[in-house]
Amino acid sequence: SNNLNILKEIITPHNKDKILSFFNSIGIYPKIKNGYYYPNSNQAITIKEALVLEATLKGVIIKTNTTVENIEYKDNKFIITTNTSIITCDKVILSSGSNANPKTGSDDFSYQILKKFNHTIIPPLPALTPLTCKNYILKECSGVRTDATITMIENNNLISSVTGELQLTNTGISGICTFQLSGKILRSINNKNQVKVAINFLPQIEYNNINDVISFLDNRHITVKNRTISELLDGLLNYKLVNQLLKISKINRNNTWNQLSIKDKITLANNLSNLVLEIENTYSFDKAQVCTGGIALTEININTMESKKQKNLYLTGELLDVDGECGGYNLSFAWLSGIIAGTNAGGKKYEK
């Protein structure tokens, strides 16, 4: 978020317990693994079914096949125009998400509505998404998955590093570690910065400089005897990736490590531990799981999620300028903001 100080007041241990308490109250028994919470059934549909059942038992009317076309506020009432009817109500909670993953029906409709209510919209950009690279040199490795550390470089300054599974595609990079940095990277590019990523394909090796990588390969050559450089690396990395890195390094795959010149060793060690790719200035919401950006937190009452621009209008989840890493964090914020908005819109005071 662009307002992390405000966000810290929303995401608290007490509020986390509110989420767990709520799901327990509607029948979800949690399984905790490595600090992450799952339904004990191991099925995501369990969550959906429990939420729908609870809403039904509470007398909530759910209208399907209904498209909201406009929302206005007149004479202290909201007038909601849909494709089937006109609905008049006292309060509205918008929980429609962002532009991400449009095949599920997501678009910028709510942002356009909120502009009418004079809200500021920090431009939504894809997040938790694959990235496209300029002059991409790893096309032949499309489909390869490997553990790696990727580092974001903005205008030649190191910004952030993430270690995890990296997936190589025919246009760029994907996988969890890419997703974790994608929102920050695309926001930076949108701000006219040059952004590159440096990939370390040997994250399991502790080293301080390129000489340490060379020493590692020296020792490996001594330990694993009578191997070509290709065979020596095959035990470390996917063979497609090995072949491509050797090709990029302009090294004959049939040579041994000792046959390589010092220059070749430095080149190969760099490509193994610090391969730099420039990120393309392309935005696509199609494969984005969430968006970064949205309504500024300064424009809502964080104790109620009510708009400061329009009385009785509440905003939740991804509509707001809040996005998290992989691992359920975006869902958690959606549920938490929904609990706060629903409690207050229903006439009760949310207990912090």
NORRATA-V747570 format. One record per residue. NEAR is the number of other C-alpha atoms within 12 Angstrom. Layout:
# NORRATA-V747570
NEAR, NEAR
This chain:
# NORRATA-V747570
28, 23, 23, 17, 14, 21, 27, 18, 19, 37, 29, 17, 14, 17, 26, 26, 18, 27, 28, 27, 19, 24, 29, 22, 15, 25, 21, 29, 22, 25, 17, 14, 12, 8, 10, 16, 26, 24, 25, 20, 16, 16, 16, 17, 15, 21, 27, 17, 18, 23, 24, 18, 19, 22, 15, 15, 13, 12, 10, 12, 12, 15, 14, 10, 11, 16, 20, 23, 19, 23, 31, 28, 26, 14, 10, 15, 19, 23, 22, 27, 19, 19, 15, 14, 16, 18, 23, 20, 21, 22, 29, 31, 36, 34, 28, 31, 39, 44, 35, 34, 24, 22, 13, 16, 18, 25, 24, 26, 24, 33, 35, 23, 28, 33, 20, 18, 24, 17, 27, 27, 29, 27, 27, 37, 42, 40, 41, 39, 38, 38, 45, 33, 29, 23, 16, 26, 28, 33, 24, 22, 28, 23, 21, 27, 25, 33, 28, 36, 35, 41, 36, 39, 28, 25, 18, 16, 16, 17, 20, 23, 26, 28, 27, 28, 26, 34, 34, 36, 25, 22, 26, 33, 43, 35, 32, 31, 37, 44, 38, 39, 42, 49, 40, 39, 45, 41, 30, 25, 27, 24, 16, 14, 22, 24, 36, 40, 41, 34, 38, 37, 37, 34, 27, 18, 22, 16, 18, 13, 16, 26, 20, 20, 30, 31, 21, 29, 30, 24, 16, 24, 24, 16, 12, 21, 16, 17, 22, 25, 35, 30, 26, 32, 33, 21, 18, 26, 28, 26, 23, 24, 32, 33, 28, 32, 37, 36, 24, 25, 24, 20, 29, 24, 27, 21, 21, 27, 36, 23, 19, 26, 17, 16, 16, 26, 31, 25, 26, 38, 36, 28, 33, 36, 35, 30, 30, 28, 29, 32, 35, 29, 25, 24, 30, 27, 31, 25, 26, 34, 38, 44, 46, 46, 36, 40, 43, 36, 39, 28, 30, 32, 28, 32, 33, 35, 43, 32, 33, 25, 25, 29, 25, 30, 36, 41, 51, 42, 38, 45, 49, 48, 39, 43, 44, 33, 29, 26, 22, 20, 24, 29, 27, 32, 36, 35, 32, 40, 43, 38, 38, 37, 38, 30, 24, 28, 29, 19, 14, 14, 16, 24, 15, 21
